[in-house]
């Protein structure tokens, strides 16, 4: 029997790496990881606790997310945060639309520049 022990990483395709880095680094405050080897494709990795987020540049990437703002019922990744209010303030300051969790949890949803769904859950 296979025993999966953790999420190692999630990868997202991005069409404009510069815009994506402005969002993930400038708005969300992530720092690029030194763990990323020299690869044939451009991109950036971020360390998220015991897991990683990989952005893979694909100039032909078409936004894959739904046109609906709320990503809770769409493909998305969920990121744990210490303070959901801080995320809300950062998104508002960057004029990035978001929705509050419809379940009543301390969580909110937004989309990155390529339409990928992101959930932030206060943990």
C-alpha positions as CSV (number, residue, x, y, z in Angstrom):
1,X,0.0,0.0,0.0
2,X,1.2,3.5,-0.8
3,X,1.5,5.9,2.1
4,X,1.5,9.5,1.1
5,X,3.1,11.6,3.9
6,X,2.8,15.2,2.7
7,X,2.3,17.6,-0.2
8,X,5.8,18.1,-1.7
9,X,4.9,20.9,-4.1
10,X,2.3,22.4,-6.3
11,X,3.1,23.7,-9.8
12,X,1.3,26.5,-11.6
13,X,1.8,27.5,-15.2
14,X,2.2,31.2,-15.7
15,X,2.2,33.2,-19.0
16,X,3.9,36.3,-17.7
17,X,6.6,35.4,-15.1
18,X,7.3,39.1,-14.3
19,X,3.6,39.8,-13.4
20,X,3.4,36.5,-11.5
21,X,6.5,37.4,-9.5
22,X,5.2,40.8,-8.7
23,X,2.1,39.1,-7.3
24,X,3.7,36.2,-5.4
25,X,6.7,38.2,-4.1
26,X,5.4,41.8,-4.0
27,X,1.8,41.2,-2.8
28,X,2.1,37.9,-0.9
29,X,5.7,38.4,0.3
30,X,7.2,35.1,-0.8
31,X,10.9,34.8,-1.4
32,X,12.4,32.8,-4.3
33,X,14.0,29.5,-3.2
34,X,17.7,28.7,-3.8
35,X,16.6,25.1,-4.1
36,X,15.6,25.5,-7.8
37,X,18.1,23.8,-10.1
38,X,19.1,25.2,-13.5
39,X,16.3,24.0,-15.7
40,X,15.5,24.3,-19.4
41,X,12.3,26.2,-18.6
42,X,12.1,29.5,-16.8
43,X,10.4,29.8,-13.5
44,X,10.7,30.3,-9.8
45,X,10.2,28.1,-6.7
46,X,9.0,29.3,-3.3
47,X,9.4,27.5,0.1
48,X,6.1,27.2,2.0
49,X,6.9,25.4,5.2
50,X,7.6,21.8,4.4
51,X,6.3,22.2,0.8
52,X,7.1,24.3,-2.2
53,X,5.2,26.3,-4.8
54,X,6.6,26.1,-8.3
55,X,5.8,28.7,-11.0
56,X,6.6,27.4,-14.5
57,X,6.8,29.9,-17.3
58,X,4.9,29.0,-20.4
59,X,4.6,31.9,-22.8
60,X,1.6,30.1,-24.4
61,X,-0.2,29.5,-21.0
62,X,-3.8,30.5,-21.3
63,X,-5.5,31.4,-18.0
64,X,-7.1,28.2,-16.9
65,X,-9.2,29.4,-14.0
66,X,-12.9,30.1,-14.3
67,X,-14.0,33.6,-15.1
68,X,-15.8,33.5,-11.7
69,X,-14.0,35.5,-9.0
70,X,-14.8,33.0,-6.2
71,X,-12.3,30.1,-6.7
72,X,-13.7,27.9,-3.9
73,X,-15.4,25.5,-6.3
74,X,-12.7,25.7,-8.9
75,X,-9.2,24.2,-9.1
76,X,-7.1,26.0,-6.5
77,X,-4.4,25.6,-4.0
78,X,-4.9,26.5,-0.3
79,X,-2.2,28.3,1.7
80,X,-2.1,28.5,5.4
81,X,-1.6,31.9,6.9
82,X,-1.2,33.2,10.4
83,X,-3.5,36.2,10.0
84,X,-6.3,36.4,7.4
85,X,-6.7,40.1,8.0
86,X,-3.2,40.8,6.8
87,X,-3.9,38.9,3.5
88,X,-7.0,41.0,3.1
89,X,-5.1,44.2,3.6
90,X,-2.4,43.2,1.2
91,X,-4.9,42.3,-1.5
92,X,-6.9,45.5,-1.0
93,X,-3.7,47.6,-1.2
94,X,-2.8,45.9,-4.5
95,X,-6.4,46.3,-5.8
96,X,-6.7,42.5,-6.2
97,X,-10.3,41.3,-5.9
98,X,-11.1,38.5,-3.5
99,X,-14.1,36.8,-1.9
100,X,-14.6,35.6,1.6
101,X,-15.2,31.9,2.3
102,X,-18.8,31.0,1.9
103,X,-18.5,28.3,4.6
104,X,-17.9,30.8,7.4
105,X,-14.3,29.7,7.9
106,X,-11.6,32.3,8.3
107,X,-10.5,32.0,4.7
108,X,-10.6,34.0,1.5
109,X,-10.1,33.4,-2.2
110,X,-8.4,35.3,-5.1
111,X,-6.8,34.6,-8.4
112,X,-3.3,35.2,-9.5
113,X,-2.4,37.1,-12.7
114,X,-3.0,33.8,-14.8
115,X,-6.4,33.0,-13.2
116,X,-5.1,30.3,-10.9
117,X,-7.3,30.0,-7.8
118,X,-5.7,30.6,-4.4
119,X,-7.3,30.0,-1.0
120,X,-5.8,31.5,2.1
121,X,-6.8,29.8,5.4
122,X,-6.1,31.1,8.8
123,X,-4.3,28.4,10.7
